[in-house]
């Protein structure tokens, strides 16, 4: 089972960095992480690209605002069988995606 995560964010570089770090620590890694950034500056982009590491992150910049708009844009790129929409300020415990697959 392939898991894709779509994250819509705006002006929260520290929070998205913490979320990506929690995804690095997953015992089962996501096959895809799509980040749709609606920030006015590029601080969030720098955080996403710095925290990308071994995660398969796709970064999109979108000047249009709205959580649902960002999620729908990200959803158009999804390759997974299962899609999650974590908030940009959440932290996944290390076994979250393992539990999803089980």
VENMOHU-V76609 format. One record per backbone hydrogen bond with DSSP energy under -0.5 kcal/mol. CO is the residue of the C=O (numbers start at 1). NH is the residue of the N-H. Records with the same first field share a line. If there is no record, write none. Layout:
CO: NH / NH
This chain:
2: 4 / 81 / 82
3: 31 / 32
4: 84
5: 7 / 34
6: 8
7: 9 / 36
9: 38
12: 16
13: 17
14: 18
15: 19
16: 20
17: 21
18: 22
19: 23
20: 24
21: 25
23: 26
32: 5
33: 35 / 58
34: 7 / 36
35: 37 / 60
36: 9 / 38
37: 62
42: 46
43: 47
44: 48
45: 49
46: 50
47: 51
48: 52
52: 55
55: 57
56: 33
57: 59
58: 35
60: 37
66: 70
67: 71
68: 72
69: 73
70: 74
71: 75
72: 76
74: 77
75: 78
82: 4
84: 6
87: 90
93: 96
94: 27
95: 99
96: 100
97: 101
98: 102
